[in-house]
Amino acid sequence: DAKTTQPPSMDCAEGRAANLPCNHSTISGNEYVYWYRQIHSQGPQYIIHGLKNNETNEMASLIITEDRKSSTLILPHATLRDTAVYYCIAYFGNEKLTFGTGTRLTIIP
Amino acid sequence: ETGVTQSPTHLIKTRGQQVTLRCSSQSGHNTVSWYQQALGQGPQFIFQYYREEENGRGNFPPRFSGLQFPNYSSELNVNALELDDSALYLCASSLPTQETQYFGPGTRLLVL
């Protein structure tokens, strides 16, 4: 699995868009970019994933650069409930997920 | 659709004891993965079960073992508990044809 790099922490004002970056310069062509989040002491929650194209669902948008070496998770209108640790994972197939230390996002009222 | 459930939610054991943690997969999911999450760390892969067989294992000693049942539920057994086994144990289920793993709420184990 490719290693991903994320900033350890970020703050975002409530109601603003939260943009969480992730670098995955060694990602292989068949690895997806997956995002999970973990609210304090709960199980990780799946957010979104993509391969090449940008993706959007009811929770977030995922922007993947054309060279696939980095991506950005966008929470369009952050709320206090979005405070969590966000994990970016390069992942192929139904195998193990390799979690890093993630980004601790704090939404400021 | 029922999500992934785990039991118990919390557990306290003493060093040297044995523990069994249980997981019921999401409806229709026949692959179950177990992860250990120490305080302040990301989850670490223990092993995965598919069709009642172990289908991949992380860097954990043999005293960590598992089972999967015909209804796809699963157990994680840990023998000879050590203090460092204190962690949140997570179960995730998925379909073999889809990559996305869905996690349960976890079991928090404290070893004294």
Chai-1 contact restraints between the chains, C-beta under 6 A:
chainA,res_idxA,chainB,res_idxB,connection_type,confidence,min_distance_angstrom,max_distance_angstrom,comment,restraint_id
A,Q42,B,P105,contact,1.0,0.0,6.0,A-B,restraint_1
A,G43,B,L90,contact,1.0,0.0,6.0,A-B,restraint_2
A,G43,B,F103,contact,1.0,0.0,6.0,A-B,restraint_3
A,G43,B,G104,contact,1.0,0.0,6.0,A-B,restraint_4
A,G43,B,P105,contact,1.0,0.0,6.0,A-B,restraint_5
A,G43,B,G106,contact,1.0,0.0,6.0,A-B,restraint_6
A,P44,B,F103,contact,1.0,0.0,6.0,A-B,restraint_7
A,Y46,B,T100,contact,1.0,0.0,6.0,A-B,restraint_8
A,N94,B,T31,contact,1.0,0.0,6.0,A-B,restraint_9
A,N94,B,S94,contact,1.0,0.0,6.0,A-B,restraint_10
A,N94,B,P96,contact,1.0,0.0,6.0,A-B,restraint_11
A,N94,B,E99,contact,1.0,0.0,6.0,A-B,restraint_12
A,K96,B,F45,contact,1.0,0.0,6.0,A-B,restraint_13
A,F99,B,G42,contact,1.0,0.0,6.0,A-B,restraint_14
A,F99,B,P43,contact,1.0,0.0,6.0,A-B,restraint_15
A,G100,B,G42,contact,1.0,0.0,6.0,A-B,restraint_16
A,T101,B,G42,contact,1.0,0.0,6.0,A-B,restraint_17
